[in-house]
Amino acid sequence: MGLRVRVSLAWAALAALAVWVLAAWYMPEWASYVAPGDRWVTAALTVAFVVFSLIAHVGAHRFVAGDEEASKVTVPLYPFGDAPQAWPAAAPSKELFGALAGPGMHVVLVFVFGLIWRLDVPDPIAYAVYSATRANVLLLVINLTPAYPFDGGRIARLVIREVAGWPDWALKVPWALGISSAAGLAVWSAVLFAQQARFSEQTSLTALAVAAVMLIALLSHRPAQAALPAAKSGGILGLLASAVIIAALFVPPLFRVPVNDGLVLPGGVLDVGEFVNVDEAHLADPPGRSRGAFLMTTVYDRAPVDVGAWVRAKRDPALDLIPAEWVYPEGVDHGESVEEGREEFHLSADAATVAALRLAGFEVTITRVALAVTEVVPGSPADGVLQVVDEILEVNGAPTTDAESGLLDLSGAAEARLRIRRDGVEQEVVTAVVPADGDTSAYIGLRVRSVGVRTDLPFTVEVSDNGVIGPSGGLMLALRVYDMVTVGDLTSRDTIAGTGTIGLDGSIGPIGGVWQKVFSASYAGADVFLCPPEDCAAARAAEEWTGWPIEVVEAATLESAVRWLEGR
């Protein structure tokens, strides 16, 4: 005979619901890298791998317990494993190994799924094992909670019995801690919901669901009341030691409790040499010549986060807590946002190529630049005249030129006569212009971005995105292109990091997240950090915090950056 595991028909409904949530809601919103045609297969595989992990968790308990003891126990399958309080107390060593068997299985599965993820497997399998790896890490942490209905409850039972020497309390305390933890999660769920933040509903429902499952498991499987073997009292020191051990075991799961904040942190540092390809016939220097590196710095943001990330952000100067809606704005489809970011990268790459080749002395012809309206300021002259996603083709009779700053050049104009394309139809509209005032340029109250750039290059320059989105890598891409088509090593064999958008005219525009990007550059051991004038003050302040001697250099234009590098 072996262990009896009770799996109800509710699991079939729960599994189906989990597949639907992953494929229809989670992946389109937060995992847009999964192709639409792969989402259902990926979701089904993910759920199957997680259910397998839970069964393996119970199997590990059965293996340690042995046939005789396992045959006496019937345990249900819960989303975190089984009900540890259903297992009778055993000798200290067997109790400890029995408690750690489930979490230990999750450690094994993390390595197994991680190895599979590194293999050349089809995308749905790769995404599913990656998700299963993260799920097993979470199950490992949760099951160490020193309270029923988690495996850590058996550890607490052992500690109270053997270290504190209180066998009677060893039966009651883990159950009471479980009830208290479930009640605390329910209260925290109400707090999260009351905050009415971007993810209040999701975070509060998550906390409430965990609390509900805990209560079901606790009330369905009260701990056995059989007397435990008497143990020698540990006295005050034993009691204090027990309290410290149990409190320490609470810390990891506590750090996984959700909060409503978002987080921005340093992202990857990427060698732009891996992005740019110029035919060997047009390289100024022989391929393979020893050079330094141009590094594109990135930032990574996510929301919502957990208590652990929140605490880390309070202590780590490289991290910033931000409102979750900054990461996932309300009403904005994340998948569409990623696609827009990818388009922005390629537009920036086109502008970088044009600016670099022109600075290197090559003839580049621009056929047309259209400007898409991305924002209309309420109450401004443009309000009611222009709409978001209108495309501006001419301004006061002149073809539009690049507007990397996001603003139209309306210097000296009393009005703006715009030829636009709306829903595929060209038309002309007129708005008043608010004249320049001190540091404020003339404006009509909108922001734009370049689209539809058509250029005639003297030779082919290919720039791949390698999964990067957004326009802020423009400066570094341009420097790499310029370095490849001109004689000499612009890096002087140093590591040059930087950031900044770029216009077709070589102007460098401001970006976001410069603080984190300086930290990214310092982690990579960069010697120089180039950035737009608007971001230099923040970049220099960040450099002081990094503890790494990186030189922050202002780059208002591509030419000024090149001349500074050449003049070192």
Secondary structure, DSSP 8 states (H G I E B T S, - for coil): ---EEE--THHHHHHHHHHHIIIIIIHHHH-TTS-GGGHHHHHHHHHHHHHHHHHHHHHHHHHHHHHHHHTT-EEE-BTTB--GGGS----HHHHHHHHHHHHHHHHHHHHHHHHHHHS---HHHHHHHHHHHHHHHHHHHHHT-SSTTSTHHHHHHHHIIIII--HHHHHHHHHHHHHHHHHHHHHHHHHHHHTT-TTHHHHHHHHHHHHHHHHHHHHHS-------------HHHHHHHHHHHHHHHHHHHHTTSB-SEEEEEEEEEEEGGGTEEE-GGG-SS-TT----EEEEEEEEEESS-BHHHHHHHHH-TT-EEEEHHHHS-TT--HHHHHHHHHHHHHHHHHHHHHHHHHHTT---EEEEEEEEEEEE-TTSTTBTTB-TT-EEEEETTEE----TTSS---TT-SEEEEEEEETTEEEEEEEE-B--BTTB--B-SEEEEEEEEEEE-SS-EEE--TT--SSTTHHHHHHHHHHHHSSS-TTTTSEEEE--EE-TT-BEE--S-HHHHHHHHHHTT-SEEEE-GGGHHHHHHHHHHHTS--EEEE-SBHHHHHHHHHT-
